[in-house]
Amino acid sequence: MTTFDSTKRSLPELLKDITTGKIQLPDFQRGWVWDDDHVQSLLVSIARSFPVGAVMLMETGGEVRFETRPVEGIDPDSVTKEPETWRPISLAA
């Protein structure tokens, strides 16, 4: 049975999990497409506590196993080889 959890997590916690590889991308996820202006606008929105949407994560395990890769900019040799979650879709606005 699938369940959903809308627990809020802090941005520093999410970034730490991405840096250590606890959160990775499934191999079919497209690469980074935002330009610098979009990234800057997102960071300004976060700094001003504006609502910015949601990040969807999937837990690993189960019957279907996907190959994974670190988020762009993270050294693949510095992350765990067994992530706990995948970040399968882009930030939803």
Biopython code that builds the backbone (N, CA, C, O; Angstrom):
import numpy as np
from Bio.PDB.StructureBuilder import StructureBuilder

atoms = [
    (1, "MET", "N", (0.833, -1.166, 0.000)),
    (1, "MET", "CA", (0.000, 0.000, 0.000)),
    (1, "MET", "C", (0.887, 1.243, 0.000)),
    (1, "MET", "O", (1.845, 1.326, 0.769)),
    (2, "THR", "N", (0.570, 2.197, -0.855)),
    (2, "THR", "CA", (1.337, 3.426, -0.959)),
    (2, "THR", "C", (0.774, 4.466, -0.004)),
    (2, "THR", "O", (-0.440, 4.608, 0.137)),
    (3, "THR", "N", (1.674, 5.191, 0.650)),
    (3, "THR", "CA", (1.240, 6.258, 1.545)),
    (3, "THR", "C", (1.947, 7.549, 1.162)),
    (3, "THR", "O", (3.009, 7.531, 0.539)),
    (4, "PHE", "N", (1.350, 8.658, 1.540)),
    (4, "PHE", "CA", (1.935, 9.963, 1.298)),
    (4, "PHE", "C", (2.182, 10.639, 2.630)),
    (4, "PHE", "O", (1.430, 10.451, 3.587)),
    (5, "ASP", "N", (3.244, 11.429, 2.684)),
    (5, "ASP", "CA", (3.609, 12.142, 3.900)),
    (5, "ASP", "C", (3.968, 13.564, 3.497)),
    (5, "ASP", "O", (4.861, 13.770, 2.675)),
    (6, "SER", "N", (3.288, 14.531, 4.062)),
    (6, "SER", "CA", (3.576, 15.923, 3.708)),
    (6, "SER", "C", (4.371, 16.630, 4.804)),
    (6, "SER", "O", (4.209, 17.830, 5.023)),
    (7, "THR", "N", (5.213, 15.889, 5.476)),
    (7, "THR", "CA", (6.056, 16.454, 6.524)),
    (7, "THR", "C", (6.976, 17.523, 5.934)),
    (7, "THR", "O", (7.569, 17.326, 4.873)),
    (8, "LYS", "N", (7.088, 18.647, 6.627)),
    (8, "LYS", "CA", (7.983, 19.702, 6.182)),
    (8, "LYS", "C", (9.397, 19.375, 6.624)),
    (8, "LYS", "O", (9.621, 18.930, 7.750)),
    (9, "ARG", "N", (10.358, 19.601, 5.719)),
    (9, "ARG", "CA", (11.764, 19.428, 6.044)),
    (9, "ARG", "C", (12.470, 20.738, 5.739)),
    (9, "ARG", "O", (12.114, 21.439, 4.792)),
    (10, "SER", "N", (13.454, 21.059, 6.530)),
    (10, "SER", "CA", (14.161, 22.320, 6.322)),
    (10, "SER", "C", (15.057, 22.239, 5.086)),
    (10, "SER", "O", (15.508, 21.164, 4.690)),
    (11, "LEU", "N", (15.300, 23.405, 4.490)),
    (11, "LEU", "CA", (16.177, 23.460, 3.327)),
    (11, "LEU", "C", (17.587, 22.962, 3.660)),
    (11, "LEU", "O", (18.142, 22.188, 2.880)),
    (12, "PRO", "N", (18.195, 23.373, 4.788)),
    (12, "PRO", "CA", (19.528, 22.831, 5.106)),
    (12, "PRO", "C", (19.536, 21.299, 5.211)),
    (12, "PRO", "O", (20.503, 20.657, 4.801)),
    (13, "GLU", "N", (18.470, 20.715, 5.754)),
    (13, "GLU", "CA", (18.387, 19.256, 5.866)),
    (13, "GLU", "C", (18.318, 18.610, 4.481)),
    (13, "GLU", "O", (19.001, 17.617, 4.229)),
    (14, "LEU", "N", (17.503, 19.163, 3.584)),
    (14, "LEU", "CA", (17.422, 18.631, 2.226)),
    (14, "LEU", "C", (18.759, 18.746, 1.500)),
    (14, "LEU", "O", (19.189, 17.803, 0.837)),
    (15, "LEU", "N", (19.412, 19.893, 1.624)),
    (15, "LEU", "CA", (20.695, 20.083, 0.955)),
    (15, "LEU", "C", (21.758, 19.125, 1.495)),
    (15, "LEU", "O", (22.571, 18.604, 0.730)),
    (16, "LYS", "N", (21.755, 18.893, 2.802)),
    (16, "LYS", "CA", (22.707, 17.942, 3.387)),
    (16, "LYS", "C", (22.458, 16.539, 2.828)),
    (16, "LYS", "O", (23.404, 15.831, 2.481)),
    (17, "ASP", "N", (21.178, 16.135, 2.741)),
    (17, "ASP", "CA", (20.856, 14.805, 2.219)),
    (17, "ASP", "C", (21.224, 14.664, 0.745)),
    (17, "ASP", "O", (21.586, 13.573, 0.305)),
    (18, "ILE", "N", (21.137, 15.747, -0.023)),
    (18, "ILE", "CA", (21.557, 15.722, -1.422)),
    (18, "ILE", "C", (23.078, 15.612, -1.499)),
    (18, "ILE", "O", (23.605, 14.841, -2.302)),
    (19, "THR", "N", (23.781, 16.376, -0.672)),
    (19, "THR", "CA", (25.245, 16.377, -0.679)),
    (19, "THR", "C", (25.828, 15.020, -0.298)),
    (19, "THR", "O", (26.827, 14.587, -0.872)),
    (20, "THR", "N", (25.201, 14.348, 0.673)),
    (20, "THR", "CA", (25.719, 13.047, 1.113)),
    (20, "THR", "C", (25.239, 11.898, 0.237)),
    (20, "THR", "O", (25.743, 10.779, 0.340)),
    (21, "GLY", "N", (24.266, 12.175, -0.624)),
    (21, "GLY", "CA", (23.760, 11.117, -1.499)),
    (21, "GLY", "C", (22.563, 10.377, -0.949)),
    (21, "GLY", "O", (22.089, 9.430, -1.578)),
    (22, "LYS", "N", (22.052, 10.782, 0.219)),
    (22, "LYS", "CA", (20.838, 10.145, 0.735)),
    (22, "LYS", "C", (19.661, 10.414, -0.192)),
    (22, "LYS", "O", (18.745, 9.598, -0.294)),
    (23, "ILE", "N", (19.686, 11.569, -0.874)),
    (23, "ILE", "CA", (18.711, 11.890, -1.909)),
    (23, "ILE", "C", (19.463, 11.922, -3.233)),
    (23, "ILE", "O", (20.428, 12.671, -3.389)),
    (24, "GLN", "N", (19.016, 11.103, -4.190)),
    (24, "GLN", "CA", (19.614, 11.067, -5.513)),
    (24, "GLN", "C", (18.508, 11.081, -6.561)),
    (24, "GLN", "O", (17.321, 11.057, -6.236)),
    (25, "LEU", "N", (18.918, 11.121, -7.810)),
    (25, "LEU", "CA", (17.977, 11.113, -8.926)),
    (25, "LEU", "C", (17.894, 9.722, -9.530)),
    (25, "LEU", "O", (18.899, 9.013, -9.584)),
    (26, "PRO", "N", (16.701, 9.315, -9.989)),
    (26, "PRO", "CA", (16.644, 8.079, -10.766)),
    (26, "PRO", "C", (17.314, 8.333, -12.113)),
    (26, "PRO", "O", (17.338, 9.469, -12.587)),
    (27, "ASP", "N", (17.854, 7.293, -12.730)),
    (27, "ASP", "CA", (18.625, 7.477, -13.960)),
    (27, "ASP", "C", (17.803, 8.060, -15.106)),
    (27, "ASP", "O", (18.382, 8.620, -16.036)),
    (28, "PHE", "N", (16.482, 7.949, -15.073)),
    (28, "PHE", "CA", (15.656, 8.471, -16.159)),
    (28, "PHE", "C", (15.311, 9.948, -16.001)),
    (28, "PHE", "O", (14.720, 10.541, -16.904)),
    (29, "GLN", "N", (15.670, 10.550, -14.867)),
    (29, "GLN", "CA", (15.350, 11.962, -14.613)),
    (29, "GLN", "C", (16.159, 12.848, -15.544)),
    (29, "GLN", "O", (17.361, 12.646, -15.715)),
    (30, "ARG", "N", (15.494, 13.836, -16.150)),
    (30, "ARG", "CA", (16.201, 14.767, -17.033)),
    (30, "ARG", "C", (17.186, 15.615, -16.230)),
    (30, "ARG", "O", (17.070, 15.728, -15.009)),
    (31, "GLY", "N", (18.131, 16.193, -16.911)),
    (31, "GLY", "CA", (19.136, 17.026, -16.267)),
    (31, "GLY", "C", (18.608, 18.398, -15.895)),
    (31, "GLY", "O", (17.451, 18.724, -16.160)),
    (32, "TRP", "N", (19.455, 19.189, -15.285)),
    (32, "TRP", "CA", (19.128, 20.527, -14.806)),
    (32, "TRP", "C", (18.841, 21.425, -16.001)),
    (32, "TRP", "O", (19.609, 21.434, -16.963)),
    (33, "VAL", "N", (17.719, 22.199, -15.954)),
    (33, "VAL", "CA", (17.359, 23.045, -17.087)),
    (33, "VAL", "C", (17.168, 24.518, -16.723)),
    (33, "VAL", "O", (17.012, 25.344, -17.623)),
    (34, "TRP", "N", (17.176, 24.873, -15.445)),
    (34, "TRP", "CA", (16.970, 26.272, -15.053)),
    (34, "TRP", "C", (18.217, 27.093, -15.324)),
    (34, "TRP", "O", (19.340, 26.632, -15.120)),
    (35, "ASP", "N", (18.000, 28.334, -15.793)),
    (35, "ASP", "CA", (19.122, 29.251, -15.950)),
    (35, "ASP", "C", (19.359, 29.983, -14.620)),
    (35, "ASP", "O", (18.592, 29.825, -13.670)),
    (36, "ASP", "N", (20.421, 30.778, -14.567)),
    (36, "ASP", "CA", (20.801, 31.457, -13.320)),
    (36, "ASP", "C", (19.708, 32.388, -12.800)),
    (36, "ASP", "O", (19.531, 32.507, -11.587)),
    (37, "ASP", "N", (18.970, 33.051, -13.700)),
    (37, "ASP", "CA", (17.914, 33.966, -13.261)),
    (37, "ASP", "C", (16.792, 33.226, -12.528)),
    (37, "ASP", "O", (16.261, 33.724, -11.536)),
    (38, "HIS", "N", (16.433, 32.037, -13.021)),
    (38, "HIS", "CA", (15.396, 31.251, -12.353)),
    (38, "HIS", "C", (15.866, 30.772, -10.976)),
    (38, "HIS", "O", (15.103, 30.797, -10.010)),
    (39, "VAL", "N", (17.108, 30.343, -10.897)),
    (39, "VAL", "CA", (17.659, 29.899, -9.611)),
    (39, "VAL", "C", (17.684, 31.060, -8.627)),
    (39, "VAL", "O", (17.312, 30.898, -7.465)),
    (40, "GLN", "N", (18.120, 32.230, -9.085)),
    (40, "GLN", "CA", (18.165, 33.405, -8.217)),
    (40, "GLN", "C", (16.762, 33.765, -7.717)),
    (40, "GLN", "O", (16.593, 34.082, -6.540)),
    (41, "SER", "N", (15.768, 33.721, -8.583)),
    (41, "SER", "CA", (14.391, 34.027, -8.183)),
    (41, "SER", "C", (13.880, 33.040, -7.142)),
    (41, "SER", "O", (13.188, 33.430, -6.202)),
    (42, "LEU", "N", (14.219, 31.765, -7.306)),
    (42, "LEU", "CA", (13.809, 30.762, -6.326)),
    (42, "LEU", "C", (14.445, 31.043, -4.969)),
    (42, "LEU", "O", (13.767, 30.990, -3.944)),
    (43, "LEU", "N", (15.743, 31.343, -4.956)),
    (43, "LEU", "CA", (16.424, 31.612, -3.695)),
    (43, "LEU", "C", (15.871, 32.863, -3.011)),
    (43, "LEU", "O", (15.760, 32.897, -1.786)),
    (44, "VAL", "N", (15.529, 33.881, -3.782)),
    (44, "VAL", "CA", (14.929, 35.095, -3.206)),
    (44, "VAL", "C", (13.579, 34.748, -2.590)),
    (44, "VAL", "O", (13.263, 35.217, -1.496)),
    (45, "SER", "N", (12.780, 33.935, -3.274)),
    (45, "SER", "CA", (11.476, 33.524, -2.743)),
    (45, "SER", "C", (11.624, 32.751, -1.439)),
    (45, "SER", "O", (10.867, 32.965, -0.492)),
    (46, "ILE", "N", (12.597, 31.859, -1.396)),
    (46, "ILE", "CA", (12.835, 31.082, -0.176)),
    (46, "ILE", "C", (13.282, 32.009, 0.954)),
    (46, "ILE", "O", (12.802, 31.888, 2.082)),
    (47, "ALA", "N", (14.190, 32.925, 0.661)),
    (47, "ALA", "CA", (14.696, 33.849, 1.684)),
    (47, "ALA", "C", (13.591, 34.745, 2.239)),
    (47, "ALA", "O", (13.646, 35.153, 3.399)),
    (48, "ARG", "N", (12.600, 35.049, 1.423)),
    (48, "ARG", "CA", (11.490, 35.899, 1.860)),
    (48, "ARG", "C", (10.320, 35.097, 2.420)),
    (48, "ARG", "O", (9.267, 35.656, 2.727)),
    (49, "SER", "N", (10.506, 33.799, 2.549)),
    (49, "SER", "CA", (9.484, 32.883, 3.082)),
    (49, "SER", "C", (8.214, 32.852, 2.232)),
    (49, "SER", "O", (7.118, 32.634, 2.748)),
    (50, "PHE", "N", (8.374, 33.073, 0.915)),
    (50, "PHE", "CA", (7.238, 32.942, 0.013)),
    (50, "PHE", "C", (6.986, 31.462, -0.248)),
    (50, "PHE", "O", (7.929, 30.671, -0.219)),
    (51, "PRO", "N", (5.742, 31.067, -0.502)),
    (51, "PRO", "CA", (5.494, 29.667, -0.878)),
    (51, "PRO", "C", (6.120, 29.385, -2.250)),
    (51, "PRO", "O", (5.941, 30.161, -3.188)),
    (52, "VAL", "N", (6.836, 28.298, -2.356)),
    (52, "VAL", "CA", (7.532, 27.988, -3.609)),
    (52, "VAL", "C", (7.123, 26.642, -4.201)),
    (52, "VAL", "O", (7.732, 26.190, -5.171)),
    (53, "GLY", "N", (6.126, 26.008, -3.651)),
    (53, "GLY", "CA", (5.711, 24.729, -4.198)),
    (53, "GLY", "C", (6.176, 23.578, -3.338)),
    (53, "GLY", "O", (6.300, 23.708, -2.121)),
    (54, "ALA", "N", (6.429, 22.469, -3.966)),
    (54, "ALA", "CA", (6.776, 21.258, -3.229)),
    (54, "ALA", "C", (7.851, 20.475, -3.970)),
    (54, "ALA", "O", (8.005, 20.595, -5.186)),
    (55, "VAL", "N", (8.578, 19.683, -3.224)),
    (55, "VAL", "CA", (9.531, 18.742, -3.789)),
    (55, "VAL", "C", (8.983, 17.357, -3.499)),
    (55, "VAL", "O", (8.693, 17.030, -2.348)),
    (56, "MET", "N", (8.842, 16.551, -4.521)),
    (56, "MET", "CA", (8.336, 15.193, -4.331)),
    (56, "MET", "C", (9.519, 14.228, -4.257)),
    (56, "MET", "O", (10.407, 14.245, -5.108)),
    (57, "LEU", "N", (9.511, 13.399, -3.235)),
    (57, "LEU", "CA", (10.547, 12.380, -3.061)),
    (57, "LEU", "C", (9.889, 11.016, -2.998)),
    (57, "LEU", "O", (8.788, 10.882, -2.464)),
    (58, "MET", "N", (10.548, 10.007, -3.534)),
    (58, "MET", "CA", (10.078, 8.626, -3.422)),
    (58, "MET", "C", (11.071, 7.843, -2.585)),
    (58, "MET", "O", (12.282, 8.021, -2.720)),
    (59, "GLU", "N", (10.559, 6.973, -1.717)),
    (59, "GLU", "CA", (11.454, 6.099, -0.964)),
    (59, "GLU", "C", (12.001, 5.028, -1.888)),
    (59, "GLU", "O", (11.336, 4.618, -2.839)),
    (60, "THR", "N", (13.204, 4.581, -1.611)),
    (60, "THR", "CA", (13.795, 3.515, -2.401)),
    (60, "THR", "C", (13.279, 2.172, -1.896)),
    (60, "THR", "O", (12.625, 2.089, -0.856)),
    (61, "GLY", "N", (13.582, 1.141, -2.644)),
    (61, "GLY", "CA", (13.144, -0.202, -2.273)),
    (61, "GLY", "C", (11.923, -0.602, -3.069)),
    (61, "GLY", "O", (11.521, 0.093, -4.001)),
    (62, "GLY", "N", (11.345, -1.710, -2.702)),
    (62, "GLY", "CA", (10.182, -2.197, -3.424)),
    (62, "GLY", "C", (10.576, -3.100, -4.577)),
    (62, "GLY", "O", (11.737, -3.480, -4.726)),
    (63, "GLU", "N", (9.587, -3.434, -5.387)),
    (63, "GLU", "CA", (9.813, -4.383, -6.474)),
    (63, "GLU", "C", (10.628, -3.790, -7.626)),
    (63, "GLU", "O", (11.468, -4.474, -8.210)),
    (64, "VAL", "N", (10.381, -2.531, -7.948)),
    (64, "VAL", "CA", (11.061, -1.888, -9.063)),
    (64, "VAL", "C", (12.286, -1.158, -8.545)),
    (64, "VAL", "O", (12.193, -0.346, -7.624)),
    (65, "ARG", "N", (13.423, -1.446, -9.135)),
    (65, "ARG", "CA", (14.670, -0.796, -8.730)),
    (65, "ARG", "C", (15.215, -0.010, -9.916)),
    (65, "ARG", "O", (15.427, -0.565, -10.994)),
    (66, "PHE", "N", (15.437, 1.281, -9.710)),
    (66, "PHE", "CA", (15.996, 2.132, -10.739)),
    (66, "PHE", "C", (17.469, 2.369, -10.445)),
    (66, "PHE", "O", (17.891, 2.385, -9.289)),
    (67, "GLU", "N", (18.236, 2.551, -11.494)),
    (67, "GLU", "CA", (19.598, 3.023, -11.303)),
    (67, "GLU", "C", (19.511, 4.465, -10.821)),
    (67, "GLU", "O", (18.560, 5.174, -11.152)),
    (68, "THR", "N", (20.486, 4.900, -10.048)),
    (68, "THR", "CA", (20.458, 6.261, -9.511)),
    (68, "THR", "C", (21.726, 7.009, -9.894)),
    (68, "THR", "O", (22.729, 6.429, -10.311)),
    (69, "ARG", "N", (21.631, 8.318, -9.733)),
    (69, "ARG", "CA", (22.800, 9.181, -9.943)),
    (69, "ARG", "C", (22.671, 10.386, -9.028)),
    (69, "ARG", "O", (21.557, 10.798, -8.703)),
    (70, "PRO", "N", (23.791, 10.955, -8.608)),
    (70, "PRO", "CA", (23.724, 12.144, -7.746)),
    (70, "PRO", "C", (23.122, 13.327, -8.493)),
    (70, "PRO", "O", (23.110, 13.353, -9.723)),
    (71, "VAL", "N", (22.630, 14.292, -7.750)),
    (71, "VAL", "CA", (22.151, 15.543, -8.318)),
    (71, "VAL", "C", (23.340, 16.242, -8.976)),
    (71, "VAL", "O", (24.469, 16.134, -8.498)),
    (72, "GLU", "N", (23.085, 16.964, -10.080)),
    (72, "GLU", "CA", (24.150, 17.662, -10.793)),
    (72, "GLU", "C", (24.977, 18.523, -9.846)),
    (72, "GLU", "O", (24.437, 19.201, -8.973)),
    (73, "GLY", "N", (26.293, 18.485, -10.029)),
    (73, "GLY", "CA", (27.197, 19.281, -9.209)),
    (73, "GLY", "C", (27.735, 18.540, -7.995)),
    (73, "GLY", "O", (28.627, 19.047, -7.314)),
    (74, "ILE", "N", (27.217, 17.357, -7.710)),
    (74, "ILE", "CA", (27.688, 16.558, -6.575)),
    (74, "ILE", "C", (28.661, 15.507, -7.104)),
    (74, "ILE", "O", (28.351, 14.806, -8.068)),
    (75, "ASP", "N", (29.818, 15.393, -6.489)),
    (75, "ASP", "CA", (30.825, 14.417, -6.905)),
    (75, "ASP", "C", (30.300, 12.998, -6.672)),
    (75, "ASP", "O", (30.021, 12.630, -5.531)),
    (76, "PRO", "N", (30.162, 12.199, -7.728)),
    (76, "PRO", "CA", (29.627, 10.839, -7.566)),
    (76, "PRO", "C", (30.458, 9.956, -6.632)),
    (76, "PRO", "O", (29.928, 9.013, -6.044)),
    (77, "ASP", "N", (31.747, 10.251, -6.491)),
    (77, "ASP", "CA", (32.594, 9.445, -5.618)),
    (77, "ASP", "C", (32.441, 9.812, -4.146)),
    (77, "ASP", "O", (32.964, 9.114, -3.277)),
    (78, "SER", "N", (31.721, 10.915, -3.856)),
    (78, "SER", "CA", (31.593, 11.359, -2.466)),
    (78, "SER", "C", (30.245, 10.997, -1.844)),
    (78, "SER", "O", (29.984, 11.356, -0.696)),
    (79, "VAL", "N", (29.387, 10.296, -2.581)),
    (79, "VAL", "CA", (28.047, 9.991, -2.072)),
    (79, "VAL", "C", (27.894, 8.509, -1.785)),
    (79, "VAL", "O", (28.628, 7.671, -2.310)),
    (80, "THR", "N", (26.918, 8.208, -0.936)),
    (80, "THR", "CA", (26.597, 6.822, -0.659)),
    (80, "THR", "C", (26.071, 6.151, -1.922)),
    (80, "THR", "O", (25.454, 6.809, -2.759)),
    (81, "LYS", "N", (26.301, 4.888, -2.064)),
    (81, "LYS", "CA", (25.823, 4.163, -3.242)),
    (81, "LYS", "C", (24.400, 3.658, -3.054)),
    (81, "LYS", "O", (23.797, 3.155, -4.002)),
    (82, "GLU", "N", (23.853, 3.783, -1.849)),
    (82, "GLU", "CA", (22.494, 3.323, -1.554)),
    (82, "GLU", "C", (21.650, 4.487, -1.038)),
    (82, "GLU", "O", (21.551, 4.675, 0.174)),
    (83, "PRO", "N", (21.036, 5.277, -1.934)),
    (83, "PRO", "CA", (20.212, 6.402, -1.471)),
    (83, "PRO", "C", (18.974, 5.917, -0.735)),
    (83, "PRO", "O", (18.519, 4.791, -0.934)),
    (84, "GLU", "N", (18.432, 6.790, 0.126)),
    (84, "GLU", "CA", (17.195, 6.479, 0.845)),
    (84, "GLU", "C", (15.973, 6.958, 0.073)),
    (84, "GLU", "O", (14.896, 6.371, 0.180)),
    (85, "THR", "N", (16.140, 8.022, -0.700)),
    (85, "THR", "CA", (15.031, 8.561, -1.478)),
    (85, "THR", "C", (15.519, 9.007, -2.841)),
    (85, "THR", "O", (16.704, 9.263, -3.050)),
    (86, "TRP", "N", (14.571, 9.093, -3.761)),
    (86, "TRP", "CA", (14.834, 9.640, -5.084)),
    (86, "TRP", "C", (14.102, 10.953, -5.206)),
    (86, "TRP", "O", (13.052, 11.136, -4.590)),
    (87, "ARG", "N", (14.616, 11.842, -5.962)),
    (87, "ARG", "CA", (13.936, 13.067, -6.288)),
    (87, "ARG", "C", (13.518, 12.943, -7.743)),
    (87, "ARG", "O", (14.270, 13.327, -8.639)),
    (88, "PRO", "N", (12.302, 12.400, -7.993)),
    (88, "PRO", "CA", (11.961, 12.032, -9.361)),
    (88, "PRO", "C", (11.354, 13.119, -10.213)),
    (88, "PRO", "O", (11.236, 12.925, -11.422)),
    (89, "ILE", "N", (10.959, 14.254, -9.659)),
    (89, "ILE", "CA", (10.358, 15.296, -10.471)),
    (89, "ILE", "C", (10.898, 16.650, -10.065)),
    (89, "ILE", "O", (11.536, 16.789, -9.021)),
    (90, "SER", "N", (10.642, 17.640, -10.888)),
    (90, "SER", "CA", (11.127, 18.990, -10.613)),
    (90, "SER", "C", (10.287, 19.659, -9.536)),
    (90, "SER", "O", (9.220, 19.174, -9.162)),
    (91, "LEU", "N", (10.785, 20.767, -9.055)),
    (91, "LEU", "CA", (10.064, 21.568, -8.081)),
    (91, "LEU", "C", (8.753, 21.998, -8.701)),
    (91, "LEU", "O", (8.736, 22.552, -9.801)),
    (92, "ALA", "N", (7.660, 21.751, -8.013)),
    (92, "ALA", "CA", (6.326, 22.128, -8.514)),
    (92, "ALA", "C", (5.963, 23.492, -7.977)),
    (92, "ALA", "O", (6.014, 23.732, -6.771)),
    (93, "ALA", "N", (5.601, 24.369, -8.864)),
    (93, "ALA", "CA", (5.229, 25.728, -8.430)),
    (93, "ALA", "C", (3.742, 25.852, -8.214)),
    (93, "ALA", "O", (3.258, 26.923, -7.849)),
]
sb = StructureBuilder()
sb.init_structure("model")
sb.init_model(0)
sb.init_chain("A")
sb.init_seg("    ")
for serial, (resi, resn, name, xyz) in enumerate(atoms, 1):
    if name == "N":
        sb.init_residue(resn, " ", resi, " ")
    sb.init_atom(name, np.array(xyz, "f"), 0.0, 1.0, " ", f" {name:<3s}", serial, name[0])
structure = sb.get_structure()
